[in-house]
Amino acid sequence: MSGAWKAKRFWKEASVVPEAEGFGVRLDGREVKTPAKRALIMPTEAMAQVVAEEWDAQEEEIKPHLMPATKTANAAIDKVAIQHGEVADMLADYGDSDLLCYRAPQPDALIARQATLWDPMLDWAAEALEARLIPRVGVMHAPQDPTALEALRRRTHALSPFELAAFHDLVSLSGSLILGFATALNRASADEIWTLSRLDEIWQAEQWGADDQAEELAALKKESFLHASRMFTLCRAVDPLD
């Protein structure tokens, strides 16, 4: 055997076409399917255009790792749409152990930085999401107000499969349901919110110096976080440019 079989480009042009339920991508007129053989139909023309551009950018050999928007769309159709309730519940559970609510007992400078940067996000959530989460000192779990958690759960379940697929990465990568919503609802830029999610790591690096391996991993996670933010915007029913 000379090596594993690799998919080759067989088309000349990728195009976006309107479908009954949204927008699809065609390769020289052929319908693109997900890995589970479902039609690759996206909710907005803007998202479908990004996916088509990924297919057009492929050269002789198809490289799926260079097609993140296609991967997100596949996940939304093949996984999230099938298990929407389970995925929504899993993400909503972050509210009861949200990153923003676990505060350092010391030193004073870190305590102050967490309060200065994280408290405004909790205040925003109390107003915009009708969910007041209370910070705690230390890492021991302390339950949040069930009313606040239920408000967050309802909002999470209300997301469409495509929104939820992107939202999954916003929450899991940041460790915060509140920061996930803040990104999705444009409370601040995705870059700014990612920095907020790494407050503790940044503090440690300032005290002891940066770890090259940890920084490389953080850079990869940031890239995925920014991609998820873009996908959430692109899949909204409203035009992201409005």
RAFENGI-V366238 format. One record per helix or strand of 3 or more residues. SS is the DSSP state (h for helix, s for strand). FROM is the first residue (numbers start at 1). TO is the last residue. If there is no record, write none. Layout:
<<SS	FROM	TO> <SS	FROM	TO>>
This chain:
<<s	14	19> <s	22	27> <h	45	57> <h	64	66> <h	68	80> <h	84	97> <h	99	101> <h	108	128> <h	146	157> <h	161	174> <h	177	184> <h	190	197> <h	199	208> <h	212	234>>
